[in-house]
Amino acid sequence: MRFSFIHAADLHIDSPLAALGRKNAEAAAFFAQAGRRAVQALVDEAIGSNAAFLIIAGDVFDGDWQDVSTGLFFMRELVKLERANIPVFMLRGNHDAASRMSRSLQWPTNVREFSTRTADSFEIEPLRTVLHGRGFPDRAVEDGFVANYPLRREGWLNIGVLHTSLDGRPGHDPYAPSAINDLRNFGYDYWALGHVHQAEIVARDPWIVYPGNLQGRSIRETGVKGAMRVTVDDGRIVDTQPIELDAARWAHVQIDAANCDDIDALCALVHDQLDQAYAAAAGKALAARITIGGQTALHDSLLVDRATLEDQVLGVAERVSAQCWIEKIRLDTKPLRRVDSGLETKSLSFDAILDEAAADPEFAAQYEALASEIRQKLPRELQDVFDQEVLPDASPSASRRYLAGEFQKGAKP
């Protein structure tokens, strides 16, 4: 008998996007809705492909909901699967365990939720398939969480469902730590994992798989997101294929400004690179972080007039697409090295050069704004000293001497 099922995890429905929201409310609203659209795409895919069943390996929700609409939305999607006679097997992950509101939900008849007290098993008799799993009773669980999973049932296709960080994954807290060899010892054919948001086939003998999360939630979660389609033939796993389900993408765009002589040339380069990133997103909405680097003659002007740069880059994104947004602009440029053998560099006074430049009213205004910004980033105990030692002098050289001295003393502004 040949059939396929879908393995998903980490839906994080209505996950908040506070950082993006502070910068662009429209983009934040779009990405918040993208999470729901990805869930709808998952359900549509299960029905359209006539999946034998759907596994959700934890973190359906992101914690307690802002309002009841979060739970009602998910219930409506489960009912669609109920009408299509598609069973759903799910368990609670660390985020679900923190949600008090979801514990009162009464699932449709097609949903089987694994116990949080001990591992239990669900059979699908016509497919000779049995699923073993256990949900999180609390946000953090002890070592050995997986130890009470049952051993393999002979003559059946055995699937383990587990929300875990395994032996550790960068950027993920160590929930339900488990060694790969420990999972192998159960003799299961497939381990349907959740918790890690990057899709990964950890092993093929047996299959140990992370499908990744359904929808990227921040700039740390770039690229394609979705679920895994798993094909079974004659009681064996024969294939796994990723399914793209996300409704919006995140991307890092690296810009080398080394050959840019002016801001127009830089913006043209940003446009080209951002347009490529948007095309790579296959028509989905895109939030991009722009990092501008390289050794460039624009270094000083970009630092001094950052606000103008940001306005122009935002305009570039608008020209690429109405659904292309800038998450953040990072400056990582370096100044050009200036070599002039005719100058006696030893006799040059950097302080004098700074103070001479300060005679320019425009420079002085920019310095005043920069000094205020520096003050705000200093620790509270240094702000009073800054007010006493730097602001009365009100010269760039005083700022430089003060900050250099504090750095030498180990202060961290």
C-alpha positions in Angstrom: 0.0 0.0 0.0 1.3 3.4 -0.9 0.2 6.6 0.8 1.6 9.9 2.1 1.3 12.0 5.2 2.3 15.6 6.1 4.6 16.4 9.0 4.4 20.0 10.2 5.5 21.8 13.4 5.8 25.2 15.0 2.8 27.0 13.6 3.1 29.7 16.2 -0.3 31.1 15.2 -0.6 34.9 15.8 3.0 35.2 17.0 3.7 38.8 17.9 6.1 40.8 15.7 7.0 43.6 18.1 10.3 44.6 16.5 8.9 44.9 13.0 5.8 46.6 14.3 7.9 49.5 15.8 9.4 50.2 12.4 6.5 49.5 10.0 3.0 48.8 11.2 1.7 47.8 7.8 4.5 45.3 7.3 3.9 43.9 10.9 0.2 43.5 10.2 0.9 41.7 6.9 3.4 39.3 8.5 1.1 38.6 11.4 -1.6 37.5 8.9 1.0 35.5 7.0 1.1 33.1 9.8 -2.6 32.4 9.4 -2.4 32.1 5.7 0.4 29.6 6.0 -1.9 27.4 8.3 -4.6 27.7 5.7 -2.1 26.7 3.0 -1.2 23.6 5.1 -4.8 22.5 5.4 -5.4 23.1 1.7 -2.4 21.1 0.8 -3.4 18.2 3.1 -6.9 18.1 1.5 -5.7 18.7 -2.1 -3.0 16.0 -1.9 -5.4 13.5 -0.2 -2.9 13.1 2.7 -3.5 10.0 4.8 -3.0 12.1 8.0 -1.4 15.2 9.4 1.2 15.4 12.2 1.7 18.7 14.1 4.8 18.2 16.4 4.1 21.0 18.8 3.9 24.8 19.2 0.6 25.4 17.4 0.2 28.6 19.4 2.8 31.1 20.7 1.5 31.2 24.2 -1.7 32.7 25.6 -3.8 34.5 22.9 -4.6 38.2 22.7 -8.2 37.2 22.1 -10.3 34.1 21.4 -10.1 34.6 17.6 -6.8 32.8 17.6 -8.3 29.6 18.9 -11.4 29.9 16.7 -9.3 30.3 13.6 -7.4 27.1 14.3 -10.6 25.2 15.1 -12.1 26.3 11.8 -9.1 24.9 9.9 -9.3 21.6 11.8 -13.0 21.3 11.0 -12.0 21.5 7.2 -9.8 18.4 7.8 -12.5 16.7 9.7 -14.9 17.1 6.8 -12.2 15.7 4.5 -11.8 12.7 6.8 -8.1 13.5 7.4 -6.9 12.6 11.0 -4.7 15.0 12.8 -2.2 13.9 15.4 -0.7 16.7 17.6 1.1 17.4 20.8 1.9 20.4 23.0 5.3 22.0 22.7 7.0 24.4 25.1 4.9 27.3 23.8 1.6 25.4 23.9 2.4 24.3 27.5 2.6 28.0 28.5 -0.9 28.7 27.0 -3.6 28.4 29.5 -6.4 29.4 27.1 -5.8 26.5 24.6 -6.3 23.9 27.4 -10.0 24.5 27.3 -10.5 23.8 23.6 -12.6 20.8 22.6 -11.0 19.4 19.4 -13.0 18.1 16.5 -13.4 14.3 16.3 -10.6 13.9 13.8 -8.0 15.2 16.2 -5.9 13.0 18.5 -3.8 14.9 21.1 -1.0 13.0 22.8 -1.0 13.0 26.6 1.2 15.3 28.6 1.5 12.9 31.5 3.1 10.0 29.7 3.8 8.8 26.2 0.9 7.1 24.5 0.1 5.6 21.1 -2.6 6.0 18.4 -3.2 3.4 15.8 -4.4 3.8 12.2 -5.5 0.2 11.6 -6.2 0.4 7.8 -2.6 1.7 7.2 -1.0 -0.6 9.8 0.6 2.6 11.2 1.0 3.5 14.9 2.1 6.9 16.2 3.8 7.4 19.6 4.2 10.7 21.3 4.0 12.9 24.4 3.2 16.6 24.9 4.9 19.1 27.2 3.1 19.4 30.6 5.2 22.5 31.4 7.3 24.9 29.4 10.6 23.2 30.4 10.8 19.4 30.8 13.4 17.2 32.4 16.1 15.1 30.8 14.9 11.7 30.0 11.6 13.0 28.7 11.6 10.6 25.8 12.6 7.6 28.0 9.0 6.3 28.5 8.1 6.2 24.8 7.0 2.6 23.9 9.2 0.3 21.9 8.6 -0.5 18.3 5.4 -2.4 17.5 6.4 -5.2 15.1 4.5 -5.5 11.8 3.5 -1.8 11.9 4.9 1.4 10.5 6.1 3.2 13.7 6.3 7.0 14.0 7.6 8.9 17.0 6.3 12.5 17.5 8.5 14.6 19.7 9.2 18.3 20.4 12.9 18.5 21.1 16.2 20.3 20.6 17.9 16.9 20.3 21.5 17.4 21.5 21.3 21.1 20.9 20.7 23.4 18.0 22.1 27.0 17.6 19.5 29.6 18.7 17.2 27.1 20.4 16.7 26.4 24.0 17.5 22.9 25.2 14.0 21.5 25.5 13.5 17.7 25.9 17.2 17.0 25.1 17.6 13.7 23.3 20.6 11.9 21.8 20.1 10.6 18.2 21.3 7.1 19.3 18.6 7.1 22.0 16.0 7.7 19.3 17.4 4.9 17.1 17.1 2.5 20.0 13.3 2.6 19.8 13.3 1.0 16.4 10.8 3.5 14.9 10.7 4.1 11.2 10.3 7.9 11.4 10.7 10.5 14.0 8.5 13.6 13.4 10.3 16.3 15.4 9.4 19.9 16.3 11.0 22.9 18.0 13.8 23.7 15.6 12.6 26.3 13.0 15.1 25.3 10.3 14.1 22.3 8.2 16.6 19.5 8.6 16.8 15.8 7.8 18.9 14.8 10.8 19.2 11.1 9.8 17.8 8.6 7.3 18.2 5.3 9.1 15.8 5.8 10.7 14.3 9.0 9.4 14.7 11.8 11.9 13.3 15.0 10.5 12.6 18.6 11.4 10.1 20.2 9.0 11.0 23.7 10.2 8.4 26.3 11.1 5.4 27.0 8.9 6.1 30.8 8.5 9.2 32.8 9.2 8.7 35.1 12.2 11.8 37.3 12.2 15.0 38.2 10.3 16.6 35.2 12.0 14.3 32.9 10.0 15.1 33.6 6.4 14.3 31.5 3.3 11.6 29.0 2.4 9.3 27.7 5.2 6.7 25.0 5.2 6.3 21.3 6.1 7.4 17.8 4.9 5.5 15.4 2.7 6.4 11.8 3.6 5.7 8.9 1.2 5.2 5.4 2.5 5.2 2.3 0.2 4.7 -1.2 1.4 5.2 -0.2 5.0 8.5 1.7 4.5 9.4 5.4 4.3 10.6 5.9 0.7 10.8 9.6 0.3 10.5 13.0 2.1 9.9 16.2 0.2 9.6 19.8 1.6 6.4 21.7 0.9 6.5 25.5 0.5 3.7 27.0 2.5 4.8 30.4 3.8 3.0 33.5 2.8 5.9 36.0 3.3 9.7 35.8 3.4 12.6 37.4 5.3 16.0 38.0 3.6 19.4 39.5 4.3 20.7 41.7 1.5 24.5 42.4 1.5 25.6 45.5 -0.4 29.3 46.2 -1.2 29.6 50.0 -1.6 33.3 49.9 -2.6 32.7 51.1 -6.1 29.9 53.6 -5.3 31.0 57.2 -5.8 27.8 58.8 -4.6 24.5 58.0 -2.9 22.7 57.6 -6.3 25.1 54.8 -7.3 24.6 53.2 -3.9 20.8 53.3 -4.2 21.0 51.8 -7.7 23.0 48.9 -6.3 20.5 48.5 -3.4 17.7 48.4 -6.0 19.4 45.7 -8.1 20.2 43.5 -5.1 16.8 44.0 -3.4 15.0 43.3 -6.7 16.9 39.9 -7.0 15.9 39.0 -3.4 12.3 39.8 -4.1 12.3 37.7 -7.2 13.9 34.8 -5.3 10.9 35.1 -2.9 8.7 33.9 -5.8 6.2 36.7 -5.6 5.7 36.5 -1.8 5.9 39.6 0.4 9.5 40.3 1.6 11.0 42.0 4.6 14.7 42.6 4.1 17.6 43.6 6.2 20.1 45.7 4.2 23.7 45.6 5.3 26.0 48.1 3.5 29.7 47.3 3.7 32.9 47.7 1.9 35.7 50.3 1.9 34.1 53.4 0.4 34.5 57.1 0.0 30.9 57.3 1.2 31.7 56.1 4.7 31.7 59.4 6.4 28.7 60.9 4.7 26.6 57.7 5.3 27.4 57.9 9.0 26.7 61.7 9.3 23.5 61.6 7.2 22.0 58.3 8.0 18.4 59.6 8.0 18.7 60.6 4.4 20.1 57.2 3.5 17.2 55.4 5.2 14.6 57.5 3.4 16.2 56.8 0.1 16.5 53.0 0.7 12.8 52.9 1.8 12.0 54.6 -1.5 14.0 52.0 -3.3 12.0 49.2 -1.6 8.7 50.9 -2.7 9.9 50.9 -6.3 10.7 47.2 -6.1 7.2 46.3 -4.8 4.5 47.6 -2.6 5.0 44.3 -0.6 8.8 44.8 -0.2 9.7 46.3 3.2 13.0 47.1 4.9 13.3 45.5 8.3 16.6 47.3 9.2 19.6 49.1 7.6 23.0 48.2 9.0 26.1 50.2 8.2 29.3 48.2 8.1 31.4 50.4 5.8 35.1 51.4 6.3 36.8 54.6 5.2 39.2 54.7 2.3 42.9 54.7 3.2 44.4 58.1 2.2 48.1 58.1 1.4 49.9 61.4 0.6 53.6 61.2 0.9 53.9 65.0 0.8 52.2 65.4 4.2 54.1 65.4 7.5 51.5 63.3 9.3 53.3 63.6 12.6 52.6 67.3 12.7 48.9 66.9 12.1 46.6 67.5 15.0 43.4 65.5 14.8 41.8 67.6 17.5 42.6 70.8 15.6 41.1 69.4 12.4 37.9 68.4 14.2 37.6 71.8 15.8 38.3 73.6 12.6 35.5 71.6 10.9 33.2 72.5 13.8 33.3 76.2 12.6 31.0 75.1 9.8 27.5 75.7 11.0 26.1 72.7 9.3 28.8 70.4 10.7 28.2 71.9 14.2 24.5 71.1 14.0 25.3 67.6 12.9 27.8 67.2 15.8 25.3 68.5 18.3 22.8 65.8 17.2 25.5 63.1 17.2 26.7 64.1 20.7 23.1 63.9 22.0 22.8 60.4 20.5 26.1 59.3 22.1 24.9 60.6 25.5 21.7 58.5 25.3 23.7 55.3 24.6 26.0 55.9 27.6 25.4 54.1 30.9 23.4 56.3 33.3 26.4 56.8 35.6 28.4 58.2 32.7 25.8 60.6 31.4 26.3 63.1 34.2 30.1 63.0 33.6 29.4 63.5 29.9 27.3 66.6 30.7 30.0 68.1 32.8 33.1 67.3 30.8 32.0 67.3 27.1 28.9 69.4 26.6 30.3 72.6 28.2 33.2 72.5 25.8 30.9 71.5 22.9 33.7 70.5 20.6 34.2 67.3 18.6 37.8 67.0 20.0 36.5 67.0 23.6 34.0 64.2 22.8 36.8 62.2 21.2 39.1 62.6 24.1 36.4 61.8 26.7 35.2 58.7 24.9 38.7 57.5 24.3 39.5 57.9 28.0 36.4 56.0 29.0 37.1 53.1 26.6 40.6 52.8 28.1 39.1 52.6 31.6 36.9 49.8 30.4 33.6 51.7 30.1 31.2 50.4 27.6 29.2 53.2 26.0 
